[in-house]
């Protein structure tokens, strides 16, 4: 009967021994699980640093954190039957899936950027610089070397910036090319605005240019949208500038006709009143503006009226090919002077010009001084064959430096003027002698600035 307690004690010791072994095993399993969980956590943290979205890792963390293994005591009976390795292996597999998905998403973004580059090259390749194209050709190799989503995303960001910059520069280059000889949109826009202002002032049709200017000036207009606007503006601007040139030509013709009409009226040319009326009608039609066909019609009528006015002026000795205003035309060959007023002969007179060795200079001059009376003194000594005693004239018009005058010569007989007199006894020392009656009229008729033309 005394053996029973001993047997019972032995059984108890056996149970205690078995429980200790199980506890040791549970603690080992718990420690192993915690090590695996910590390894997963470190891996997830690194994956996030390498570009895996935190939102993709969060579900895995939730599964791990929500598992009973994370909260069981090291000696808990849970560890006796299960070490948690199945959960760890599942989370490790899912971690790989998340990584692969993050890499695929990053590569898809890279493919999208490379696709946008290809599309931009197809559209604007002519305007993409060689250096930019060379840089883009290295993208495939750069992508192959990228081993994390973050590295791929960094490439995507850099490439996106390069695509945007290349597109902007190529767009500017395309716009510049579209602007043609203007060399840029700003210059084209300024030229169009100036042409519109001129045409508006001249009552010329503006066409679509004003709306094109607004479209091109509008903030935020993309280069792609602006290119057709620029091309249309270049064409329309050329047409408007042609119209402006035509308008200016017609204006010049109208001004010339007005001068003709005034001369015709002043000299009572046949039909002068009709010319004035016709000029007023044409001026009104011109200032009313119009398109090219209307301007050409006005130009044709101006030309017809000008021809009629020319014929009428010819009939009264006008329309000679001399400068406007008063002109003294001296012909040394014929020793004759003709006086014109706006192309009409106002008078004429025989003259005597400079002798051999002291010929009168040819050219176009202007009267710049008037004297009445005037005394001429010899520039040569008495020993010179060119010496002359002081000579007094009533009228003198100085036209060239060095003492060159148109003046009367009371000492020269009236019969000595005219052809051949430059080689006669009364030839001048370079001046132009005019008979006193004619010189008296010429002096009063000629203001300072009167044109003097000497030919011969």
C-alpha positions in Angstrom: 0.0 0.0 0.0 3.0 2.3 0.5 4.0 2.0 -3.1 1.0 4.0 -4.4 2.2 7.5 -3.5 5.6 6.7 -5.1 3.9 5.7 -8.3 1.8 8.8 -8.3 4.8 11.0 -7.8 6.5 9.3 -10.7 3.6 9.9 -12.9 3.5 13.5 -11.9 7.2 14.0 -12.7 6.6 12.4 -16.1 3.8 14.8 -16.8 5.9 17.8 -15.7 8.7 16.7 -17.9 6.4 16.4 -20.9 4.9 19.8 -20.2 8.3 21.4 -20.0 9.3 20.0 -23.3 6.1 21.3 -24.9 6.7 24.7 -23.5 10.2 24.8 -24.8 9.0 23.8 -28.2 6.2 26.5 -28.1 8.7 29.2 -27.1 11.0 28.1 -29.9 8.2 28.3 -32.4 7.0 31.7 -31.1 10.6 33.1 -31.4 10.9 31.7 -34.9 7.6 33.2 -35.9 8.5 36.6 -34.5 11.8 36.5 -36.3 10.0 35.7 -39.6 7.4 38.5 -38.9 10.2 41.0 -38.2 11.9 39.9 -41.5 8.7 40.6 -43.4 8.3 44.0 -41.7 11.8 45.0 -42.6 11.2 43.8 -46.2 8.0 45.7 -46.5 9.6 48.9 -45.2 12.4 48.5 -47.7 9.9 47.8 -50.5 8.1 51.0 -49.7 11.4 52.8 -49.9 12.0 51.2 -53.2 8.7 52.5 -54.5 6.1 49.9 -53.6 2.9 51.8 -52.6 2.2 51.8 -48.9 -1.4 51.0 -49.8 -0.3 47.8 -51.4 1.7 46.7 -48.4 -0.9 47.8 -45.8 -3.2 44.7 -46.3 -0.3 42.4 -45.7 0.6 44.2 -42.6 -3.0 43.9 -41.5 -3.1 40.2 -42.0 0.1 39.7 -40.1 -1.0 42.0 -37.3 -4.4 40.4 -37.1 -3.1 36.8 -36.9 -3.3 35.1 -33.5 0.4 34.3 -33.7 1.3 37.9 -33.2 -0.5 38.1 -29.9 -0.1 34.6 -28.4 2.3 34.2 -25.4 5.4 32.2 -26.1 4.2 29.4 -23.9 0.7 29.4 -25.3 -0.8 26.0 -26.4 -1.3 27.6 -29.9 2.4 26.9 -30.5 2.1 23.3 -29.6 0.0 22.4 -32.6 1.1 25.2 -35.2 4.3 27.2 -35.7 2.7 29.9 -38.0 5.0 29.1 -40.9 2.1 28.6 -43.3 1.0 32.2 -42.7 4.6 33.5 -43.1 5.0 31.6 -46.4 1.7 33.0 -47.7 2.7 36.5 -46.7 6.1 36.1 -48.4 4.4 34.9 -51.6 1.9 37.9 -51.5 4.9 40.2 -50.9 6.4 39.0 -54.1 3.1 39.5 -55.9 2.9 43.1 -54.6 6.4 43.8 -55.7 5.8 42.4 -59.2 2.6 44.4 -59.5 4.5 47.6 -58.4 7.2 46.9 -61.0 4.6 46.3 -63.7 2.8 49.5 -62.9 6.0 51.5 -62.9 7.0 49.9 -66.2 3.6 50.7 -67.6 4.1 54.4 -66.7 7.5 54.2 -68.4 5.9 52.7 -71.5 3.3 55.5 -71.5 6.0 58.2 -71.4 8.0 56.5 -74.1 4.8 56.2 -76.1 4.1 59.9 -75.7 7.7 60.6 -76.9 7.1 58.5 -80.0 3.8 60.3 -80.7 5.5 63.6 -80.3 8.3 62.6 -82.6 5.8 61.5 -85.3 4.0 64.9 -85.0 7.0 67.2 -84.5 10.1 65.1 -85.4 11.3 67.6 -87.9 11.6 70.2 -85.1 13.2 67.9 -82.4 16.8 68.6 -81.9 19.4 65.9 -82.4 20.7 66.1 -78.9 17.2 65.5 -77.5 16.5 62.6 -79.8 19.9 61.0 -78.9 19.0 61.3 -75.2 15.6 59.6 -75.8 17.3 56.8 -77.6 19.0 55.7 -74.4 15.8 55.3 -72.4 15.4 51.6 -73.2 18.8 50.8 -71.7 18.1 53.0 -68.7 14.9 51.2 -68.1 16.6 47.8 -68.3 19.0 48.9 -65.6 16.3 50.0 -63.2 15.6 47.3 -60.6 13.1 49.0 -58.3 9.8 50.8 -58.9 11.4 54.0 -57.4 14.2 53.9 -59.9 11.7 53.5 -62.7 9.5 56.3 -61.3 12.6 58.5 -61.2 13.2 57.8 -64.9 9.6 58.4 -65.7 9.7 61.8 -64.0 12.9 62.8 -65.8 11.6 61.5 -69.2 8.3 63.3 -68.7 10.1 66.6 -68.1 12.2 65.9 -71.2 9.1 65.2 -73.3 7.4 68.3 -72.1 10.5 70.4 -72.8 11.1 68.9 -76.2 7.4 69.3 -77.1 7.6 73.0 -76.1 10.8 73.7 -78.0 9.6 71.8 -81.1 6.3 73.6 -81.0 8.1 76.9 -80.9 10.3 75.8 -83.8 7.3 74.7 -85.8 5.6 78.1 -85.1 8.7 79.9 -86.2 8.9 77.9 -89.4 5.2 78.5 -90.0 5.7 82.3 -89.6 8.0 82.1 -92.7 10.1 85.2 -93.5 8.8 86.9 -90.3 11.1 84.7 -88.3 8.8 84.3 -85.3 5.2 84.7 -84.1 5.8 88.0 -82.3 7.2 89.6 -85.4 4.3 88.2 -87.5 1.8 89.3 -85.0 3.2 92.9 -84.9 3.2 93.0 -88.7 -0.4 91.9 -88.8 -1.5 94.4 -86.2 0.3 97.2 -88.1 -1.3 96.1 -91.4 -4.7 96.0 -89.9 -4.3 99.5 -88.4 -3.1 100.9 -91.8 -5.9 99.1 -93.7 -8.5 100.2 -91.2 -7.4 103.8 -91.6 -7.6 103.5 -95.4 -11.1 101.9 -95.3 -9.8 98.6 -96.7 -11.4 95.3 -96.0 -9.6 93.5 -93.2 -10.7 90.0 -93.9 -10.1 87.4 -91.2 -6.9 89.0 -89.8 -8.5 90.7 -86.7 -10.0 87.3 -85.5 -6.7 85.5 -86.3 -4.8 88.1 -84.2 -7.2 87.5 -81.3 -6.8 83.7 -81.7 -3.0 83.9 -81.8 -2.9 86.4 -78.9 -5.2 84.4 -76.7 -3.5 83.2 -73.4 -3.0 79.5 -73.2 -3.2 78.8 -76.9 -1.2 75.6 -77.6 1.5 75.5 -80.2 -0.5 72.7 -82.0 -3.6 74.9 -82.2 -1.6 78.0 -83.1 0.3 76.5 -86.2 -2.7 76.5 -88.5 -3.6 80.0 -87.3 -0.1 81.2 -88.0 -0.1 79.7 -91.5 -3.5 81.3 -92.3 -2.3 84.6 -90.9 0.8 84.6 -93.2 -1.3 84.0 -96.2 -4.0 86.6 -95.3 -1.4 89.2 -94.2 0.4 88.9 -97.6 -3.0 89.5 -99.3 -3.7 92.5 -97.1 -0.2 94.0 -97.7 -0.7 93.6 -101.4 -4.0 95.5 -101.1 -2.3 98.2 -99.0 0.5 98.6 -101.6 -2.2 98.9 -104.3 -3.9 101.5 -102.2 -0.7 103.5 -101.8 0.0 103.3 -105.5 -3.5 104.6 -106.3 -3.0 107.4 -103.7 0.2 108.4 -105.4 -1.5 108.5 -108.8 -4.4 110.5 -107.4 -2.0 113.0 -105.9 -0.2 113.4 -109.2 -3.6 113.9 -110.9 -4.5 116.6 -108.4 -1.3 118.4 -109.2 -2.0 118.1 -112.9 -5.6 119.4 -112.4 -4.3 122.4 -110.5 -1.8 123.2 -113.2 -4.5 122.8 -115.8 -6.7 125.2 -113.9 -4.0 127.7 -113.4 -3.1 127.8 -117.1 -6.8 127.6 -118.2 -6.2 124.4 -120.2 -9.2 123.1 -122.2 -11.6 121.2 -120.0 -9.9 122.3 -116.7 -13.2 122.6 -114.9 -14.2 119.0 -115.9 -10.9 117.7 -114.7 -11.4 119.3 -111.3 -14.9 117.8 -111.0 -13.6 114.4 -112.1 -10.8 114.6 -109.6 -13.2 115.3 -106.7 -15.3 112.3 -107.7 -12.3 110.0 -107.9 -10.9 111.3 -104.6 -14.2 110.5 -102.9 -14.3 107.0 -104.4 -10.7 106.4 -103.4 -11.2 107.5 -99.8 -14.3 105.4 -99.5 -12.0 102.4 -99.7 -12.8 99.0 -101.2 -11.3 95.7 -102.3 -8.7 95.2 -105.0 -11.1 95.2 -107.9 -12.6 98.5 -106.7 -9.2 100.1 -106.3 -8.1 98.9 -109.7 -11.2 100.5 -111.2 -10.4 103.8 -109.5 -6.8 103.5 -110.7 -8.0 103.0 -114.3 -10.2 106.1 -114.1 -7.4 108.1 -112.7 -5.1 107.0 -115.5 -7.7 108.0 -118.1 -8.3 111.4 -116.6 -4.6 111.9 -116.3 -4.2 111.2 -120.0 -6.9 113.7 -120.9 -5.3 116.3 -118.6 -1.9 115.7 -120.2 -3.3 116.3 -123.6 -4.9 119.5 -122.5 -1.7 120.7 -120.8 0.3 119.9 -124.0 -2.1 122.1 -125.9 -1.1 125.1 -123.8 2.6 124.3 -123.6 2.6 122.5 -120.3 3.4 119.0 -119.0 7.1 119.3 -119.7 9.4 116.9 -118.0 10.9 119.3 -115.5 10.7 119.4 -111.7 7.6 120.8 -110.1 7.5 124.5 -109.2 9.5 127.2 -111.0 12.4 126.1 -113.1 15.0 128.0 -115.1 16.3 125.7 -117.9 19.4 127.0 -119.6 20.6 125.2 -122.8 24.3 126.1 -123.5 24.2 124.5 -126.9 21.4 126.7 -128.2 22.2 129.6 -125.9 18.6 129.8 -124.9 16.8 129.7 -121.5 13.2 128.5 -121.0 11.3 129.3 -117.8 8.8 126.7 -116.5 6.1 126.9 -113.8 4.8 123.5 -112.8 5.8 122.1 -116.2 4.3 124.9 -118.2 6.3 127.4 -120.2 6.1 130.7 -118.5 8.7 132.4 -120.8 12.0 132.1 -122.6 15.0 134.3 -123.5 18.3 134.1 -125.5 21.3 134.1 -123.2 25.1 134.4 -123.4 27.2 132.0 -121.3 30.9 131.6 -120.4 33.7 131.9 -122.8 36.3 129.3 -123.8 38.3 128.4 -120.7 35.7 129.8 -118.4 32.6 127.9 -119.5 29.4 128.0 -117.4 29.2 124.8 -115.2 26.4 122.3 -116.1 24.2 120.7 -113.5 21.2 121.3 -111.3 21.3 124.2 -108.9 19.0 126.5 -107.0 18.9 130.3 -106.6 20.2 131.0 -103.1 20.8 134.8 -103.3 19.3 137.8 -105.1 20.9 141.2 -105.6 19.6 144.4 -107.2 21.6 146.3 -108.2 25.0 144.4 -108.2 28.5 145.3 -109.2 30.9 142.6 -110.5 34.6 142.9 -109.8 37.3 140.9 -111.7 38.8 138.0 -109.8 41.8 138.2 -112.1 44.6 140.8 -112.1 44.9 143.4 -114.9 47.7 141.4 -116.4 45.3 138.4 -116.9 43.5 138.1 -120.3 40.4 137.5 -118.2 40.6 140.8 -116.3 37.6 143.1 -116.7 36.8 146.5 -115.3 34.0 146.7 -112.6 30.7 146.2 -114.3 27.3 147.2 -112.8 24.1 145.1 -113.4 20.6 145.8 -112.3 19.6 142.2 -111.4 21.5 139.2 -110.2 20.4 135.7 -109.2 23.3 133.6 -107.6 22.9 129.9 -108.2 26.3 128.4 -107.6 29.2 129.1 -105.3 32.2 130.7 -106.8 30.3 133.7 -108.1 28.0 132.2 -110.7 25.0 134.3 -111.5 22.1 134.8 -113.9 22.3 138.5 -114.5 21.6 141.3 -117.0 24.5 142.8 -118.9 23.8 146.4 -119.9 27.1 146.5 -121.8 26.1 143.7 -124.2 24.0 144.7 -127.2 20.6 143.0 -127.5 21.6 141.5 -130.8 24.6 139.7 -129.3 22.6 137.2 -127.3 21.7 133.7 -128.6 23.4 130.9 -130.5 27.2 131.2 -130.7 27.4 134.1 -128.3 29.4 132.1 -125.9 32.3 132.4 -128.4 31.7 136.1 -129.2 33.1 139.3 -127.8 30.5 139.5 -125.0 30.8 136.0 -123.7 30.8 135.9 -119.9 33.4 134.7 -117.4 31.1 131.8 -116.4 27.8 133.6 -115.6 24.7 133.6 -117.7 23.9 136.9 -119.3 20.1 137.6 -119.8 18.8 140.7 -121.7 17.8 143.4 -119.2 14.0 143.3 -120.0 13.9 139.5 -119.6 16.1 139.6 -116.5 13.9 142.2 -114.8 10.9 139.9 -115.3 13.0 136.8 -114.2 14.2 138.5 -111.1 10.7 139.3 -109.9 9.4 135.8 -111.0 12.1 133.7 -109.3 12.0 133.2 -105.5 14.9 131.9 -103.5 15.1 128.1 -104.1 14.1 128.3 -107.8 15.6 125.4 -109.6 18.3 126.2 -112.2 19.1 123.5 -114.7 22.1 124.0 -117.0 22.7 121.6 -119.9 25.0 121.6 -122.9 
